Amino acid sequence: MTLLHQLLSYPHILLVLWITFLITGLYVGVFRSMIDRIRAGLSTPPGESTSSGKLLDSILGEPNHARPMHVEAALISGLQLFFGVFYLLSTEIQVGETFILPLAFALAFLAERLFSGTIPKLLVSSPQYPIHLAIGYPFSLFARLVTWPFTCLLLFLETRLTHSSQNGDDGHEEENEVADHIRTLSREGSNLDPDIAEIVGNTLEMGQLKVQDIMVSRKQVQILDVEDGFEKNLEIAKSCGHTRLPLCEGDLDHCLGIIHVKNAFRLLDEDSTQLSLRSITKAPAMLSAEDPLPLALRKMMKWKVHMALVGDEFGGVDGVITLEDILEEVVGEIQDEFDTDETDIEQLNENCWKISGLTPLHELPEELGIEEDQEEVTSFGGLITQEFGKIPEVQESLKLRNLDVTILEADETSIGLAEVRVVEQTTDGSNPETSQSK
């Protein structure tokens, strides 16, 4: 009791400590609310260009079910209540001894809820939220420093009690087993329609995919270049067959926005000599390549966008993803009357195939004898490029193991199409040496 009496005799110190932890709790709440908005798809991550952005990215790297900065928030709230109650008691509020403690607790609790709950949500939903994140960064570091011993202790207890690392792997295996079980039931004559069973199985497995697994790489993205002029871009929009196209300054790293083709054609009806596509662009939405596919779907639905850019860790753009790409993971390939039937592999005769450079190694014909044991590459074009140390030119012929490869389509960045022919091995049973010719 002596310590408590000493605390009560220094109200100014109690007030300073109370205000300090109120402000700290406010900005911890700002970061927590921002994480909640990003996970819900209401805000976009600011990236690692600032210190606050790096802190947010580190928190976003944690599992989605983990509450952000929960240890910091709990301890700071407790300190707010502690110092708030004792400060109010030290002021000797004239309400009678019976009611002074409940009133002090009620006022301290109300302040805690306002500063840690209500006000942070208002700040992150305002246009000035980057300023609040910048101001809150040192306070968040202070909160982490104060709670560091408790965080280490809780992490140790959680590791010992829950074996979290094993549970994560088991979860993925269980999802696969459930998906396979659903498909098996449909094949064995259950009342579940086979098509529905396939969709349900695909939906369960989609949770293990990331944006980078299904995005369209930047090499395959058709863009409109603002420097090309309206007429040329309009011709591209007519011929490409896509409804939405990125408008860029040179390349996809400098994307100005997304254009809907119907809006581009509406410009033709306007009586203007200065037709500009900039006037009809919509700000591009940005996703991370590491975002889980269900999270990406939720974000795009919240933002009401059909196409989003996929950013890399250096601030560039790896490619794009569309709602159709995500939906195809559930229901299978979607084609309309304007889509052409394209096959990655076309067999010309018993020993000859036309193969797209984008074909995954595991989909190659068994006759080629190429096993999916590559760690660095996953596509047939990537394998050719790796073997020869460069991207071959069109009509260049190559010898790859027991295969004769002729490049049919290629550009400076990738191999589009190749003709592959299986040749006989040498008499000693070894494969021919790798070579190339024009």
N, C-alpha and C positions, 0 to 999 in steps of 0.2 A: 504493500500500500504506500510505502514511502516514495517509491518511484512514481506512482500515479499522482501523488500530491505534488511532487516536484514538477511533473509535466504540467499540471494545472496551474502552477505558479508562473509559467512562462507562456501566456496566451499568444504573444507575437510569434514565437517560434512555432507553436502549433499551427497558427494561421499560415505562415510561410510554407510549412511542410504540407498542409492541406491543399493550398493552392498549387504547389509544385506537382503533387500527385493527381490533382484534378486536371491540370493541363496535360500531364503525361498520359493519363487515361483517355483524354480527348483525342490525342493524336494516335495512340494505339488503336482507338476505335475507328479513326479515319482509315488506317491501313486495313483493318479487319473488314470494314464496310466496302472498301474498294475491291478487296479480294472477292467478297460475296457478289458484287456487281459484275466482275469479270467472269466468274464462274457461271453466273446466270445469263451471260451474254448481253448485259446492259451497258457494259463499257469495254473498251479494248485495252489490252496491256500496253503501257507506255514504252516497253522495251528497255534495253540496258544502257540507254544514252545518259541517264542520270543515276545518282546514288539511290534515290527512292525507287527508280525503275528496277535496279538490280535487286533491291530488297524484295520488291513485289514478285519478281521472276523467281527468286529463291523460294518464296512461299508457295508460288503456283506450282513449283516442281514437286511439292509434297502431294500425297494422295488426296483425291477430291473429298473423301469423307473426313479428313482431318480438319478440325476447326483451326483457322489461322490464329496464331499467337494466343492460344487459349490460356497457357500458363501465365504469360505476361498480363493478360487482361484480368484474370482472376486475382492475382496477387496485388496488382495496382488498385483494383476495386476494393480489396480488403484494407489496404493502407489508407485509401480515401475515407472509408467509413471510420477507421480507427482514429485518425487525426481529426476528422470532422466532428465526431462525437465529443472528443476530449476538448477541442477548441470551443465548441458550443457550451459545454459544461463549465469551462473556465470563465465564460462571460457572465455567468450567474444570471441566466434568464429568469425573470420574475414570474414564474408560473406555479410555484409551489414545489416542494421536494418530490411529491408523488408523480408529477407529470414532467419534470425536467429531463429525466433520462429518456423516456419514450419520445418526447418532442425533439431532443437532440438527435436521436437515432433517425427519426422520420425526416428531419431536415437534411441530415448527412446522406441518407439513402436517396432522397429526391435529387440532391446535387449529383450524386454518383450516376444515377440513371440518365440525367440530362447530359452530363459531360461524356459519359462512356457509351451511351446508346442513341439518344435522339439527335443531338447536335452533329455528331460525326456523319450520320446518314444524310443530313441536310447539306453538309459541306461537300461530300463527294458527288452529290447530284447537281451541284452548281457548276457553272462554266469555269470557275476559278479553282477547280479541284487540283490542278498541277501545283499551284502555289501552296495549297494546304499540305500536299504530299511532301513538298520540299521543306516546308517549315517543320513538319512532323518527323522527318527522318532522324534528326539527333535525339528527339524524345523517344522514338522507338528503339534506338540503340541503347539509350539510358535504361529503358524498361527491360531490354534483353540482358543488360549487364546486371541489373538488380536481381533478376529472376534466374540467372545462370545456374546457381547451385541447385535450385529446385527443379529446373529443367533437366539437369543431369540425373538427379535422383529419380525423377519420374520416368525418364527414358530407361534407366537401369531396371526399375521395377516392371515397366511394360515389357521390356525384352525378356525378362525372366518369367513373367506370368503368361504372356500371350503368344510368344514365339511368332512374332508378326511376319518375319521373313518367310517362314514356311507356309503360313496361311495364305500369302499372296500367290505363291506358286500353285497351291492346292485349289485356289479359287479359279485360276485359269483352266486347270485340268477339269474341274467340276463343270465349268461352262461348256467345255468341249464335249464332255460325257453326256450332259443333258441334251445338247443339240443333236448328237449322234443317236441318243435314245429316242428322241422325238421322230427322227427320220426312220429309224428301225420300226417303230410302232406303226407308222403309216404304211410301210411296205408289207407288214405282216397282217394287214387286214383290219386295222382298227377303224373306228368311225371317223378319224381325223383325215380330212382330204389331203392327199399327197402334196399338192401345191401349197396348201396352207402350212403343212408340216415343214416344207422346205423354207418357207418365208420365216417361220418361227425360229428354225435352226439358224438361218442366216442372221437373224436379228440378235440372237444370243452371241454368236461369234463376232458380230460387228463391234462389240465392246472391247475386243482385244486389238482392234485396228487403230492406227493413227492417221492423221491427215496425209502424212508423207507416203503412206502405203497406197493411196488411190488418187493422189493429185495428178493433174496434167503438168508435166515438166515444162519449163519455160521454152525449151527447144520446140515443143509442139504447139505452143500457144500462138494463135493468129492475132496480131495486134494491128491497130490503126496508129500511124505516125502523124502527129499533128503537123509536122513539117512537109508532109506529102501533098497537102492541099485537099480541099473538100471533094473534088471530082474523083481523084484517085482512090481516096478512102471509101467513097460511095461504091466504086466498082468492086473493091475488096469485099465490102459488106454484101453486095449482090451475089458474089461468086462463092463466098466461103461457106454458106449454109448455116451459120451460127446466128442466134438471136441476140446475143450479147457479146461485145468485144471491148477489150481494154484500149483506151486512148492514151498514148504514151508520147514522151519526148525522146525518141531514139530507141529506147528499149524498155523492157518491163520493169526495170529498177526505177524508172522515172514515170510511173503511171499517174496520169492526171485524174482518171476516173473510169467508170464503166458506162458504155453507151448501149442502149437498146436500139436495135436496127430500125424498128418502126418509128422511133423518134427521129432518126436520121433522115428517113424518107419524108417525114412530115415537113422538114425544113425546105423541101423543094417547093412546097405550096406557099411559102412565105415570100413576099415581095421584097427581096433584099439582095443587094449586090455583094454583100459581105457575109456569105454563109459560113458559120463557124460551128464546129462540133463541140467546142468547149462549153457552149451555152446549154447543152443537153446532157452533160456528163453528171453522173452521180458519184459522190466521194467513194473511193474503193474501201471495202471492208478488208481487214487484215487478220489472218489466222496464223498461228504458229504451226510449223511442220510437226511438232511434238504433241499437239492437241489430240486427245482421244476423239475418235469419230463421233460418238454420241454427244460430246461437249461441243464439237464443231457444228453439229446439226442444230443443237439448241441455240447456239449463238446466231446462226444464219436465220433461223426462224424468228428470233427476237429482233434482229436487225432488219428483217423483211428484205433480204437480199438473196438473189439466186446464184450469184457468182462472188467469190472472195479471193483475194490474193493470199498466197502462202509465203510468209516471210522466213528468212534464214537468220542465223545468229549474228550476222554481220550487218544487218539492216537492209540487205538486198531482198530480191524476190525469187523464190525457187520455182514458182509455177502458180497455177490457179486450181480452184476446186469449185464445183457447182453442186447444187442440190440434187441434180440428176445423177452425178457421180456417186453421191451417198446413197440415194435411193436404189441404184443398181446393185449395191452390195446386199440389199435385202431382197429385191424381186427379180434380179437378173438383168441381162442386157435389155435396154429400152431403145427401140428404133421407131422412127416415124417414116412418113412417105418420102421424106427428103434424104434420109440416110441411105448410104450405099453399103452393100454387104462387103465387108472387108475381112479377109482371113489372114492371120499371121503366118500360117503355114499352108502352102499349096503344093501337093505332090504332083510332079510332072510325069514321072514314070517310076519304075521300080527302084531306081537308085538316085533319083534327082528330085530336089525340092526347091521351091522359092520360099524364102524365110525372111520375115520382117526382122530388122535389127532390134526391135523392142520386145521380141518374143522371149519370155522367161526361159531360163535354162531347163527348168523342170518340165516344160511343155514341148521340148524338142523331140523329134521321133527317136525311138530307141535305136533305130538302125544307124544313127550317126555316132553312137557310142560316146556321147558327151554326158558325163555325170554332173550333177549339181553339187560339186564339192569345192566351188570357188567361194572364197570369203570376200574378195574385193568386188566382184562383178556378179550380177544376177541376170543379165540379158545376153542374147546371142551377139548383138553388136558390140557390147562391152567386152565380151570374150575375145572377139576378133581384134579390137583395138588394143587390148592388153597384150595379146600374143605378139603383135607386130610393132607395138610401141608408137603407133600413129593411126590416124584415120585414113584408110585407103581411098584412092580416087575411083571415080566411076569407070567401069570396064577393066579395072585392075584385077588380075587373077592371083590367087593366093593358094598355097598349100598348107592346110591346117591338119596336122596328124594324118589321118587316112581320108581327108576330105579335100576336094578341089572347090574353092570358093571364088565366085566371080561377083564383084560388086556391081549391082544394077542401079542403085540409087544411093547417093551420099551427099553431104554438104560438109562445110568446114567444121561442124560440131558433132555430127553423128552419122551412123550408117542407117539408111532407110530400108533397103531391100537387097538381098543377096541370093544368088543361085548356088546351091550346094549339091555336089555330086560325090557319092561314095566311090572311092577307088580301091583297087586290090592292094593288099599289103605286099611287102617285098617277100621274096622267097624264104628269107630267114625268119619270117614271122614278125619282123619289126615294122613300125610305121615309117613312111617316108619322112625325110627331113622337112622341116618347115621352110618354105621358100616363097618368093613372090616374083611376079613378072607383069609387064605391061601388055 
